[in-house]
Amino acid sequence: MPATTQVRTYTVREGLLDEWVRRWQEEIVPLRLKFGFCLGGAWIDRERHHFIWEISFEGPETFAERNRHYWDSPEREAMALNPEDYLLSTDVREVTRVY
């Protein structure tokens, strides 16, 4: 099964970008990696309060199935991290690498 890759752009609430990045790095990244996701990078656009990152999954399950396991996991629940507390909007695009 080919890898599925998403580019996600989040608009973060004003004043919370640095806290979001810290929590993403310390909490979300390790758990995403534990669940077999690959992270291609992350960027911030301070002027627009954007956090942009690339995530992919390649395995016997679909991206959506694996993502559901991640969200339903006890580890994710224990994070006590509600994205709505930080994010005003999200834009998720599935992309295909051409180079």
N, C-alpha and C positions, 0 to 999 in steps of 0.2 A: 504494500500500500504506500503510495507517495506521501511525502510529508505535507501537512497542512500548515500554512504560515499565516499569521494574522499580524497586522500593524494596528496597534491600538493608540488612539489619541484621547487623552482625558483632559478636560478643562477642570482645573483644581480651584477650589474656593480660595479667594484672595487671602494671603497670609499663611496658607497651609501647605504651600508647595514643598518647602524644605522638610517639614514633618512627614508629608506623604512619601517623599523620596526615601527618607530614613526608614520608615516602616516598610516600604516596598523592598528595600535592600535587605533589611534585617529579618523580615518575617515572610514576605511573599516569595522572594527569590528562592530561599532554601527549600520551601515546600513545593514550589513549582518544579524545581529540579528533582526532588525526591519522587515526584509523580511522573517523571520521565519527559517533561517538557524541556525544550531547548530555548534559550533566550539569546536573541541575536544582537541585543543592545538596547539601551534606553537613553533618551535625550530629554532635556527640558528647554522650553521656550518661555523664559521669564516674562517677556513682554506680554504674551498672550495667556500666561498662567497654564501652559500646556505641559503635559507629561506624555511622551511618546515612547512606545516600546514595541519590540518585535518578539513574538512568541510562536513556537512551532512544536508540532508533535508528529512523530512517525512511529507507528506501531500497529499491532493487530486490531486495536480499537480505533474508532474515529476520534477526531479532535473533540467533538461534542461529547462523546461518551467519556473520554478521559477527563475532560473539563468537569463533567458532572461528578465524577469520583472525587476530584479535587475539592469541589465546593461542598460535597456531602461528607467529607472526612472529618473525624473528630479533631484532627490537628487544625484544620481550617476554622472550625467552630471555636476552638480554644483561643484563637487569635484575638477574638473580640474586636475585630476590625471590620466595621461596616463601611464599604466604599461610599455610600451616600453621605457619610459625615464629612468626606473630603472632596467628592467629585460633583461638579455641577452637571457635566454631560460626558458621554463617552461616544466615540466613533470607532467602530471595529470594522476593519476591511480585511477580507481574505485576499491574499496576493499570491502570485506565481512568479518565482524567480526566473528571469530571462538572462541574467548574467551573474 
